[in-house]
Amino acid sequence: MTSTLSSVRSPRWYNYWGWGSGDMLGAGAQAVITGWLFYFFTTFCDLAPVEAGLILGLPRLLEAITCPLIGYVSDNLRHTWIGRTVGRRKIFLLITIPLLPSFALIFISGQTFVYYLTTFIFFELLYTMFLIPWETLAAEMTKDYKEKAKFAGARMLVAQSSAILASYLPTLIINNFGGKDSAQTFLIMATIFGLLFSAVVILVVIFTWERPFTEAEKAVKAEPPSLRKALLIPVNMFRDLFSTLRIRAFRQHLSIYLGGYISQDIFNTAFPIFVATVMLGATVMISQMMTVMYVAQLLSVMVAIHLVIRIGPVIAYRIAAGFFTSALMLLLIFYFVRPMVGGQDLFAPINPVSGGFNLSAAFWLLGPIVLAGLGRGTLNFVPWSVYNYLPDVDEAVTGQRREGIFAGVMTLVRKVAQSGAIILTGWIIEAGGYVSPKAGAAGAVVVQTPGAVATVAGLLVFGPMLVMAAGAILSWSFRLDQPSHAVLMNEIDRLRAGETEPSSPEAKTIVEGLTGWRYDRLWGRNRLT
């Protein structure tokens, strides 16, 4: 399946969308996991918040090994028969296709802590086996800045559409399967998603190609397996892993990436609990509010595709963080003020069992939810629009193409940080006094203490704000945009042709600013790898 076409092959519209459909798994799974799994565990499985946080967090710590390993192996499979005939990236995708429906196993209620931890670890392994090779393909299919932006745009539109589906499916299922708020709702949803995951991986395999092998790569013959070579794999893998952090643009990019995504991890974990405690809402209310937010995110991505090209990723990040922060402050105001309509509490439930709301409550909440969606959509898009250009910066330093290891490092850093955020969020919620409803009384309203409610509200608002602020500060001087990328690619062409001097002082400044290395030490004239 590896392409033998020349490197001038241009992507068509179906290639953009075929590759982008993979984020139905990439983002769709995360939308279900971060949006619903903590709530599902604490509401329908009789698990404490700390236990739910550990289930969501511990598997991601294990990926400190699996993420870079998959990236390293996929990069180096080009020297093997299977890499050259099946594809060094696509072999991983093909393995996951029949196994992805196992996603539904996580949402079977009434099981033990060990069962949920084991099934989640298994799915996370499959998720990583798909995600890292898939993320490399856009960078391999084109070198053009605008074409890479189109790949990122297609990906994020699919991602936000899958998030809308993940948020709205519980409402749809409850309305069409007896109107009962139960664990069965989530099992049906997970089954639907598991089948969709397999389908989109098939589309990715069909509509994408890998970077053609160069003549130099074709001349390299696979070395016979040996014990020494096997023992060197972890050494080489972690050497490459840490070498990526010596690229200045990548370090700055990680701050944008983590600032945008970890803030949303905290929000996604706390928001359903916030609705259930502060607003006394049930699953349907949570689903409806999340759906509105994800629709706003989809609209935001459509704007961000053009915004990032025009003003650059850093300014776009700051604008998005401003929208999200405004939404969080409005939610905090609602928590303190508790608006009244006709002398009654706006958020008082109409039905004490279902937790239904006055329509006025939904209207007043529309503002912060839409603002949050507009900010979050751009926060999601910015880092992935930039990621496709980072292997180009790395190539200027090393003279190599290492898409796989960069995808592995990004996923590793993301998972480890996400693990810490979710575990800490669960611990804070429980320490604040939150009491999990029993599985047998899932439909009942549980009265939480004022301290527990205040803890959830404070975490929801201030946790994301602090993380976004840290990302903005650390990425302040990030300058990878369309003009600087054009200069970078021109200098790479010159370095590849044997030039050792920059084309101009301005080009030298730009390339050294992106790489963090002196020009005379670029193109492998260093000890980075």
C-alpha positions as CSV (number, residue, x, y, z in Angstrom):
1,M,0.0,0.0,0.0
2,T,3.0,2.3,0.2
3,S,2.9,4.8,-2.7
4,T,5.4,4.5,-5.4
5,L,4.4,7.8,-6.9
6,S,6.6,10.8,-7.0
7,S,6.8,13.4,-4.3
8,V,4.9,15.9,-6.5
9,R,1.6,14.0,-6.1
10,S,-1.0,16.5,-4.9
11,P,-3.8,15.8,-2.5
12,R,-7.4,16.0,-3.8
13,W,-10.5,16.9,-1.8
14,Y,-11.2,13.3,-0.9
15,N,-7.7,12.8,0.4
16,Y,-8.2,15.8,2.8
17,W,-11.4,14.4,4.1
18,G,-10.3,10.7,3.9
19,W,-7.4,11.5,6.2
20,G,-9.4,14.0,8.3
21,S,-12.1,11.3,9.0
22,G,-9.6,9.7,11.2
23,D,-10.3,12.3,13.9
24,M,-13.7,10.6,14.3
25,L,-11.6,8.2,16.3
26,G,-8.9,10.6,17.4
27,A,-11.2,13.3,18.8
28,G,-14.4,11.3,18.9
29,A,-13.1,8.8,21.4
30,Q,-11.7,11.6,23.6
31,A,-15.0,13.5,23.4
32,V,-16.8,10.5,24.8
33,I,-14.0,9.7,27.4
34,T,-13.4,13.2,28.7
35,G,-17.0,14.3,28.4
36,W,-18.8,11.3,29.8
37,L,-16.7,8.6,31.3
38,F,-15.9,10.3,34.6
39,Y,-19.7,11.1,34.9
40,F,-20.6,7.5,33.9
41,F,-18.3,6.0,36.5
42,T,-19.4,8.2,39.4
43,T,-23.1,8.1,38.5
44,F,-23.8,4.6,37.3
45,C,-20.9,2.4,38.5
46,D,-20.7,3.3,42.2
47,L,-17.1,4.5,41.9
48,A,-15.6,7.3,43.9
49,P,-14.2,10.3,42.1
50,V,-10.7,9.3,43.0
51,E,-11.3,5.8,41.5
52,A,-12.7,7.3,38.4
53,G,-9.8,9.7,38.1
54,L,-7.3,6.8,38.5
55,I,-9.0,4.7,35.8
56,L,-8.8,7.7,33.4
57,G,-5.3,8.7,34.4
58,L,-3.2,5.6,35.0
59,P,-3.3,4.2,31.5
60,R,-1.9,7.4,30.1
61,L,1.1,7.1,32.3
62,L,1.8,3.6,30.8
63,E,1.9,5.4,27.4
64,A,5.2,7.0,28.4
65,I,6.6,3.8,26.8
66,T,4.0,2.9,24.1
67,C,3.8,6.4,22.5
68,P,7.4,6.9,21.7
69,L,7.9,3.2,20.9
70,I,5.2,3.2,18.3
71,G,6.6,6.4,16.8
72,Y,10.1,5.1,16.8
73,V,9.1,1.7,15.3
74,S,6.9,3.2,12.6
75,D,9.8,5.6,11.5
76,N,12.2,2.7,11.2
77,L,9.9,0.1,9.6
78,R,10.9,1.7,6.3
79,H,14.0,-0.6,6.4
80,T,11.9,-3.7,6.6
81,W,9.9,-5.8,4.1
82,I,6.6,-5.1,5.8
83,G,7.2,-1.4,5.9
84,R,7.9,-1.3,2.2
85,T,5.1,-3.5,1.1
86,V,2.2,-2.8,3.5
87,G,3.4,0.5,4.8
88,R,5.3,1.6,7.9
89,R,2.3,3.6,9.1
90,K,-0.6,1.6,7.7
91,I,0.4,-1.7,9.2
92,F,-0.6,-0.2,12.6
93,L,-3.9,1.1,11.3
94,L,-4.8,-2.3,9.8
95,I,-4.2,-4.1,13.1
96,T,-6.7,-1.8,14.9
97,I,-9.7,-2.1,12.5
98,P,-11.2,-5.4,13.9
99,L,-10.4,-4.5,17.6
100,L,-11.9,-1.0,17.9
101,P,-15.5,-2.1,18.6
102,S,-14.1,-3.2,22.0
103,F,-14.7,0.4,23.0
104,A,-18.2,-0.6,24.2
105,L,-16.7,-2.9,26.9
106,I,-15.7,0.1,28.9
107,F,-19.4,1.1,29.3
108,I,-20.8,-2.1,30.8
109,S,-22.1,-1.0,34.3
110,G,-21.8,-3.1,37.5
111,Q,-18.2,-4.1,37.0
112,T,-15.2,-3.8,39.3
113,F,-12.5,-1.1,39.4
114,V,-10.0,-3.6,37.9
115,Y,-12.3,-4.5,35.0
116,Y,-12.8,-0.8,34.0
117,L,-9.0,-0.1,34.4
118,T,-8.1,-3.2,32.2
119,T,-10.6,-2.5,29.4
120,F,-9.6,1.2,29.3
121,I,-5.9,0.3,29.1
122,F,-6.7,-2.0,26.2
123,F,-8.6,0.6,24.3
124,E,-6.0,3.3,25.0
125,L,-3.3,1.0,23.5
126,L,-5.4,0.6,20.3
127,Y,-6.0,4.3,20.2
128,T,-2.3,5.0,20.4
129,M,-1.5,2.4,17.7
130,F,-3.9,4.3,15.4
131,L,-3.2,7.9,16.4
132,I,0.5,8.2,16.1
133,P,1.0,6.7,12.6
134,W,-2.2,8.5,11.4
135,E,-0.9,11.9,12.6
136,T,2.3,11.5,10.5
137,L,0.4,11.0,7.2
138,A,-0.6,14.6,6.6
139,A,3.0,15.8,7.0
140,E,4.1,13.0,4.6
141,M,1.5,13.7,1.9
142,T,2.5,17.3,1.2
143,K,5.2,19.9,2.0
144,D,3.0,22.9,1.0
145,Y,2.0,25.2,3.8
146,K,-1.6,25.8,2.5
147,E,-2.2,22.1,1.8
148,K,-1.1,21.2,5.3
149,A,-3.5,23.9,6.6
150,K,-6.3,22.2,4.6
151,F,-5.4,18.8,6.2
152,A,-5.6,20.4,9.6
153,G,-8.9,22.1,8.8
154,A,-10.5,18.9,7.5
155,R,-9.3,17.1,10.6
156,M,-10.7,19.7,13.0
157,L,-14.0,19.9,11.3
158,V,-14.4,16.1,11.6
159,A,-13.2,16.4,15.2
160,Q,-15.8,18.9,16.2
161,S,-18.5,17.0,14.3
162,S,-17.7,13.9,16.2
163,A,-17.8,15.9,19.5
164,I,-21.3,17.1,18.6
165,L,-22.3,13.5,18.0
166,A,-20.7,12.4,21.3
167,S,-22.6,15.1,23.2
168,Y,-26.0,14.7,21.5
169,L,-26.2,10.9,21.3
170,P,-27.3,10.5,24.9
171,T,-30.3,12.8,24.3
172,L,-31.2,11.0,21.1
173,I,-30.9,7.5,22.8
174,I,-32.9,8.5,25.8
175,N,-35.6,10.0,23.7
176,N,-35.9,7.0,21.5
177,F,-35.3,4.1,23.9
178,G,-37.9,4.7,26.6
179,G,-36.8,8.1,28.0
180,K,-34.8,6.5,30.8
181,D,-31.6,8.1,32.1
182,S,-29.5,4.9,32.7
183,A,-26.2,3.2,32.1
184,Q,-27.8,1.5,29.0
185,T,-27.7,4.9,27.3
186,F,-23.9,5.0,27.4
187,L,-23.5,1.4,26.3
188,I,-25.5,2.0,23.2
189,M,-23.6,5.2,22.5
190,A,-20.2,3.4,22.9
191,T,-21.3,0.5,20.6
192,I,-22.2,3.0,17.9
193,F,-18.9,4.8,18.2
194,G,-16.9,1.5,18.3
195,L,-18.3,0.6,14.9
196,L,-17.7,4.1,13.5
197,F,-14.1,3.9,14.6
198,S,-13.4,0.8,12.5
199,A,-15.2,2.4,9.5
200,V,-13.1,5.6,9.5
201,V,-9.8,3.7,9.9
202,I,-10.8,1.9,6.7
203,L,-11.3,5.3,5.0
204,V,-7.9,6.5,6.1
205,V,-6.2,3.4,4.7
206,I,-7.9,3.9,1.4
207,F,-7.5,7.6,0.8
208,T,-4.0,8.3,2.1
209,W,-0.4,7.5,1.1
210,E,2.9,7.5,2.8
211,R,6.0,9.5,1.8
212,P,7.7,7.8,-1.1
213,F,11.1,6.2,-0.2
214,T,14.1,8.0,-1.4
215,E,16.8,6.3,-3.4
216,A,19.1,6.4,-0.3
217,E,16.4,4.7,1.8
218,K,15.8,2.0,-0.9
219,A,19.5,1.2,-0.9
220,V,19.4,0.5,2.9
221,K,18.9,-3.2,3.5
222,A,17.3,-4.4,6.7
223,E,19.8,-5.7,9.2
224,P,19.2,-9.3,10.5
225,P,17.7,-9.3,14.0
226,S,20.1,-9.5,16.9
227,L,20.1,-9.2,20.6
228,R,22.3,-6.1,20.5
229,K,20.0,-4.4,18.1
230,A,16.9,-5.2,20.3
231,L,18.6,-3.9,23.4
232,L,19.5,-0.6,21.6
233,I,15.9,0.1,20.6
234,P,14.8,1.7,24.0
235,V,18.1,3.6,24.1
236,N,17.7,5.0,20.6
237,M,14.0,5.6,21.2
238,F,14.5,7.8,24.3
239,R,17.4,9.5,22.7
240,D,15.2,10.6,19.8
241,L,12.4,11.4,22.3
242,F,14.4,13.9,24.3
243,S,16.1,15.3,21.2
244,T,12.8,16.7,20.0
245,L,12.7,19.0,23.0
246,R,15.9,20.7,21.8
247,I,14.0,22.2,18.9
248,R,12.9,25.6,20.1
249,A,9.7,25.8,18.0
250,F,8.6,22.4,19.3
251,R,9.0,23.4,22.9
252,Q,7.0,26.6,22.3
253,H,4.4,24.6,20.4
254,L,3.9,22.2,23.3
255,S,3.0,25.1,25.6
256,I,0.2,26.1,23.2
257,Y,-0.9,22.5,22.8
258,L,-1.0,21.8,26.5
259,G,-2.4,25.1,27.5
260,G,-5.4,24.6,25.1
261,Y,-6.0,21.0,25.7
262,I,-5.4,20.5,29.4
263,S,-7.7,23.4,30.2
264,Q,-10.4,21.6,28.3
265,D,-9.6,18.3,30.1
266,I,-10.3,20.0,33.4
267,F,-13.4,21.6,32.1
268,N,-14.8,18.4,30.5
269,T,-14.3,16.4,33.7
270,A,-15.8,19.0,36.0
271,F,-18.6,20.4,33.7
272,P,-21.1,17.4,33.9
273,I,-20.6,17.4,37.7
274,F,-21.1,21.2,37.7
275,V,-24.4,20.8,35.9
276,A,-25.5,17.9,38.1
277,T,-24.7,19.8,41.4
278,V,-24.9,23.5,40.8
279,M,-27.8,23.3,38.4
280,L,-29.3,20.0,39.5
281,G,-29.4,18.8,35.8
282,A,-29.6,15.2,34.6
283,T,-27.9,13.5,31.6
284,V,-30.3,15.1,29.1
285,M,-29.5,18.6,30.3
286,I,-25.8,17.9,30.3
287,S,-26.1,16.5,26.8
288,Q,-28.0,19.4,25.4
289,M,-25.6,22.0,26.9
290,M,-22.5,20.1,25.5
291,T,-24.2,19.9,22.1
292,V,-24.6,23.6,21.9
293,M,-21.0,24.1,23.0
294,Y,-19.7,21.7,20.3
295,V,-21.7,23.3,17.6
296,A,-20.1,26.6,18.5
297,Q,-16.7,24.9,18.4
298,L,-17.4,23.6,14.9
299,L,-18.2,27.2,13.8
300,S,-15.0,28.4,15.5
301,V,-12.9,25.9,13.7
302,M,-14.3,27.1,10.3
303,V,-13.1,30.7,11.2
304,A,-9.8,29.5,12.8
305,I,-8.7,27.8,9.5
306,H,-8.4,31.2,7.9
307,L,-7.5,33.1,11.1
308,V,-4.4,31.2,11.8
309,I,-3.0,31.7,8.3
310,R,-3.7,35.5,8.5
311,I,-2.6,36.4,12.0
312,G,-0.5,33.4,13.1
313,P,-1.1,30.8,15.8
314,V,0.0,32.7,18.9
315,I,-2.5,35.6,18.4
316,A,-5.2,33.2,17.5
317,Y,-4.5,31.3,20.8
318,R,-4.7,34.4,22.8
319,I,-8.1,35.4,21.2
320,A,-9.4,31.9,21.8
321,A,-8.2,31.9,25.5
322,G,-10.0,35.2,25.9
323,F,-13.3,33.8,24.7
324,F,-13.0,30.7,26.9
325,T,-12.0,32.8,30.0
326,S,-15.0,35.1,29.4
327,A,-17.3,32.1,29.4
328,L,-15.8,30.7,32.6
329,M,-16.3,34.1,34.4
330,L,-19.9,34.2,33.3
331,L,-20.4,30.7,34.8
332,L,-18.8,31.9,38.0
333,I,-21.2,34.9,38.1
334,F,-24.2,32.6,37.6
335,Y,-23.0,30.4,40.5
336,F,-22.8,33.4,42.8
337,V,-25.7,35.5,41.6
338,R,-28.3,32.8,41.0
339,P,-30.6,34.8,38.7
340,M,-34.3,34.9,39.6
341,V,-37.3,34.8,37.3
342,G,-40.8,35.6,38.7
343,G,-39.5,35.4,42.2
344,Q,-38.2,31.9,41.7
345,D,-34.6,30.5,41.4
346,L,-33.8,30.3,37.7
347,F,-32.0,27.1,38.2
348,A,-34.5,25.4,40.4
349,P,-35.6,22.1,38.8
350,I,-39.1,21.8,37.5
351,N,-39.2,18.0,38.2
352,P,-37.3,16.9,41.3
353,V,-36.6,13.5,39.7
354,S,-35.5,14.3,36.2
355,G,-33.9,17.7,37.1
356,G,-35.6,19.4,34.2
357,F,-35.2,23.2,33.8
358,N,-37.2,26.3,32.9
359,L,-36.5,27.4,29.4
360,S,-35.3,30.7,30.9
361,A,-32.4,28.9,32.5
362,A,-31.3,27.5,29.1
363,F,-31.5,31.0,27.6
364,W,-29.4,32.6,30.3
365,L,-26.8,29.8,30.0
366,L,-26.6,30.1,26.2
367,G,-24.1,33.0,26.4
368,P,-21.3,31.4,28.3
369,I,-21.8,28.0,26.6
370,V,-21.5,29.6,23.1
371,L,-18.5,31.7,24.2
372,A,-16.8,28.6,25.6
373,G,-17.4,26.8,22.3
374,L,-16.0,29.6,20.2
375,G,-12.8,29.7,22.3
376,R,-12.4,25.9,22.5
377,G,-12.7,25.3,18.8
378,T,-9.8,27.6,18.0
379,L,-7.8,26.2,21.0
380,N,-8.2,22.8,19.4
381,F,-7.3,23.9,15.9
382,V,-4.2,26.0,16.6
383,P,-1.8,23.3,17.8
384,W,-2.7,20.8,15.1
385,S,-2.4,23.3,12.4
386,V,1.1,24.0,13.6
387,Y,2.1,20.3,14.1
388,N,2.3,19.5,10.4
389,Y,5.2,22.0,10.0
390,L,7.3,20.9,12.9
391,P,9.0,18.0,11.1
392,D,10.2,20.7,8.6
393,V,11.9,22.6,11.4
394,D,13.4,19.4,12.7
395,E,14.7,18.5,9.2
396,A,16.6,21.8,9.1
397,V,18.5,20.7,12.2
398,T,18.9,17.0,11.6
399,G,18.7,16.5,7.8
400,Q,16.2,13.7,8.6
401,R,12.4,13.3,8.4
402,R,11.1,12.1,11.8
403,E,7.3,12.6,11.6
404,G,6.7,9.5,13.7
405,I,8.8,10.4,16.7
406,F,7.2,13.9,16.8
407,A,3.8,12.4,16.8
408,G,4.9,10.0,19.5
409,V,6.3,12.8,21.7
410,M,3.2,15.0,21.3
411,T,0.9,12.1,22.2
412,L,3.1,11.1,25.1
413,V,3.3,14.6,26.6
414,R,-0.4,15.1,26.0
415,K,-1.3,11.8,27.7
416,V,1.0,12.3,30.7
417,A,-0.3,15.8,31.3
418,Q,-3.9,14.7,30.8
419,S,-3.4,11.9,33.2
420,G,-2.2,14.3,35.9
421,A,-5.0,16.8,35.2
422,I,-7.7,14.1,35.4
423,I,-6.3,12.4,38.5
424,L,-5.9,15.7,40.2
425,T,-9.4,16.9,39.2
426,G,-10.9,13.7,40.6
427,W,-9.0,14.1,43.8
428,I,-10.0,17.7,44.3
429,I,-13.7,16.9,43.6
430,E,-13.7,14.2,46.2
431,A,-11.7,16.2,48.7
432,G,-14.3,18.9,48.4
433,G,-16.9,16.5,49.7
434,Y,-18.7,15.3,46.5
435,V,-20.8,12.2,47.1
436,S,-21.2,9.8,44.2
437,P,-24.8,8.6,43.5
438,K,-25.3,4.9,44.0
439,A,-25.8,2.9,40.8
440,G,-29.2,1.7,41.9
441,A,-30.4,5.3,42.5
442,A,-28.9,6.9,39.4
443,G,-32.1,8.8,38.7
444,A,-32.4,10.4,42.1
445,V,-31.2,13.9,42.9
446,V,-28.3,13.8,45.4
447,V,-28.0,16.8,47.6
448,Q,-24.4,17.9,47.8
449,T,-22.9,20.0,50.6
450,P,-22.2,23.7,49.8
451,G,-18.5,23.0,50.1
452,A,-18.7,20.3,47.5
453,V,-20.6,22.5,45.1
454,A,-18.2,25.4,45.7
455,T,-15.2,23.1,45.0
456,V,-16.7,21.9,41.7
457,A,-17.5,25.5,40.6
458,G,-14.0,26.8,41.6
459,L,-12.3,23.9,39.8
460,L,-14.4,24.4,36.6
461,V,-13.5,28.1,36.4
462,F,-10.0,28.6,37.8
463,G,-8.4,25.4,36.7
464,P,-8.7,26.1,32.9
465,M,-7.8,29.8,33.3
466,L,-4.5,29.0,35.1
467,V,-3.4,26.4,32.4
468,M,-4.3,28.7,29.5
469,A,-2.4,31.6,31.1
470,A,0.7,29.4,31.5
471,G,0.5,28.4,27.8
472,A,0.2,32.0,26.7
473,I,3.3,33.1,28.7
474,L,5.5,30.2,27.5
475,S,4.6,30.6,23.9
476,W,4.9,34.4,23.8
477,S,7.8,34.5,21.2
478,F,6.5,31.6,19.0
479,R,6.9,32.7,15.3
480,L,6.1,29.7,13.1
481,D,3.7,31.1,10.5
482,Q,3.2,31.1,6.7
483,P,6.0,33.7,5.9
484,S,8.5,32.1,8.2
485,H,7.7,28.6,7.0
486,A,8.3,29.7,3.4
487,V,11.8,31.0,4.4
488,L,12.5,27.8,6.3
489,M,11.6,25.6,3.3
490,N,13.8,27.7,1.0
491,E,16.8,27.3,3.4
492,I,16.2,23.5,3.7
493,D,16.4,23.3,-0.1
494,R,19.7,25.1,0.0
495,L,21.0,23.0,2.8
496,R,20.0,19.8,0.9
497,A,21.9,21.1,-2.1
498,G,25.1,21.5,-0.1
499,E,24.9,25.2,0.7
500,T,26.4,26.1,4.1
501,E,25.6,29.8,4.2
502,P,22.1,31.4,4.6
503,S,20.5,33.2,1.7
504,S,20.3,36.4,3.7
505,P,20.7,37.8,7.2
506,E,16.9,37.8,7.6
507,A,16.7,34.2,6.6
508,K,19.4,33.3,9.1
509,T,17.6,35.1,11.9
510,I,14.3,33.3,11.1
511,V,15.7,29.8,10.9
512,E,17.8,30.2,14.0
513,G,14.8,31.5,15.8
514,L,12.7,28.5,14.9
515,T,15.3,25.9,15.5
516,G,17.2,27.3,18.4
517,W,20.5,26.3,16.7
518,R,23.2,28.4,15.0
519,Y,23.0,28.2,11.2
520,D,26.5,26.6,10.9
521,R,25.3,23.7,13.1
522,L,22.2,22.9,11.0
523,W,21.7,19.9,8.7
524,G,23.2,17.3,10.9
525,R,26.3,19.3,11.8
526,N,25.5,18.7,15.5
527,R,25.0,15.9,18.0
528,L,21.3,16.1,18.3
529,T,20.6,12.5,17.0
